[in-house]
Amino acid sequence: MSCDFIHQALPAVQRLSPYQPGKPEAELRRELGLAHIVKLASNENPLGCSPQATAAMQAALTDVARYPDGNGYALKQALASRFALAPECITLGNGSNDVLELLGRAYLGPGRHAVFSEHAFAVYPLVVQAVGAEARVAPALAADSAMPYGHDLAAFRQRIDHDTRLVFIANPNNPTGTWLGAAELDHFLTTVPPNTLVVIDEAYYEYAEAPDYASVAPWLSRWPNLVVVRTFSKAYGLAGLRVGYALSHPEVADILNRVRQPFNVNSLALCAAEAALDDSVFLSASREVNRQGAVQLQAACERLGLRVLPSAANFLCIDLARPGAPIFEHLLQRGVIVRPIAGYGLPNALRVTIGTSAENQHFITALTEVLATA
Ligand SMILES: *Cc1c(COP(=O)(O)O)cnc(C)c1O
């Protein structure tokens, strides 16, 4: 009996391609038997996580037979007091990807559409297409603009109409690292229909230090259609635990709460995130390592004659001016995992997470060799 379970799926789901994660260290070790591997592929924190978070998880291990607090009371309280918002404005997620998906499930579907940029985070098209909604892609800024390949809000605006339920803006954006200034975003919000939710994905905001950059979380009272999405995966170093959150109008949070899984954030993640939020020493150290690493990598790229896109995040998008895939492969042979981003429409670029000074040096040495020989 023949079966065809691909074609039994929803047409929109059949057309999806799965998310391509960074290559895991253990996989490269299996394949090549290399002793020393440097992974700079998934924008993880090279310092690990806060020791307070580790201690909180250890204490919580005794309780894993119990379901987690399905409402995440303690973490929501901690976030609410940190950002001066009511807990009713907060939605917790199994990573911020979960929150993005909840937004899609709650607000999109056939006949509705969402707008996001070319070269934006790969999860947006997945979230939109999985529910049969239309993705309208705004062309990015030109390669020779001040924010090469960055978000073009005028192009966004042209694609928004009364059926646009969601707009996804990553600020700073992954994989380019480019960002939008606060004044630009503020002006954009004045032009968006009040019923269109504008989702600002601030996965890297803790790293963003450009003078014109600002988190839009303080604007929630001014713009009821604003949704701010954040994560503990990057600066807080908890990627493996999966915890993120949205800050929004309480009605949006109410809706997301109806579609989420009852226990979508696990108990270790809840208490680690709460402890991590409290550790400003770890966060400052993470920022400092990132600042220094950015300088180190930028200087090396300059020596190699490579253009680096402006970045406000914990990674750099390096323009190789030739196909990135073979360079990626050669770097793997030398135990360095970075991210080729042809799938994001940038075939001549590599995205490199800023690591510790030693990790960055390992990458620089490998890249220098590869470019000299490849
Ligand atoms: C890494 C990243 C996230 C975080 O995803 P999690 O599910 O929270 O790990 C979200 N948005 C962007 C743009 C990212 O790069």
The ligand as a MOL file (V3000), in Angstrom:
LIG
                    3D

  0  0  0     0  0            999 V3000
M  V30 BEGIN CTAB
M  V30 COUNTS 15 15 0 0 0
M  V30 BEGIN ATOM
M  V30 1 C 18.4330 34.0110 18.8240 0
M  V30 2 C 17.2340 34.7760 18.4350 0
M  V30 3 C 16.0550 34.6350 19.1280 0
M  V30 4 C 16.0120 33.7770 20.3590 0
M  V30 5 O 15.4050 32.6010 20.2170 0
M  V30 6 P 15.0740 31.7370 21.5180 0
M  V30 7 O 13.9440 30.9050 21.0680 0
M  V30 8 O 14.6760 32.6720 22.6030 0
M  V30 9 O 16.3050 30.9790 21.8460 0
M  V30 10 C 14.9680 35.3910 18.7620 0
M  V30 11 N 15.0380 36.2820 17.7650 0
M  V30 12 C 16.1760 36.4680 17.0910 0
M  V30 13 C 16.2290 37.5040 16.0410 0
M  V30 14 C 17.3010 35.7030 17.3860 0
M  V30 15 O 18.4250 35.8810 16.6950 0
M  V30 END ATOM
M  V30 BEGIN BOND
M  V30 1 1 1 2
M  V30 2 1 2 3
M  V30 3 2 2 14
M  V30 4 1 3 4
M  V30 5 2 3 10
M  V30 6 1 4 5
M  V30 7 1 5 6
M  V30 8 2 6 7
M  V30 9 1 6 8
M  V30 10 1 6 9
M  V30 11 1 10 11
M  V30 12 2 11 12
M  V30 13 1 12 13
M  V30 14 1 12 14
M  V30 15 1 14 15
M  V30 END BOND
M  V30 END CTAB
M  END
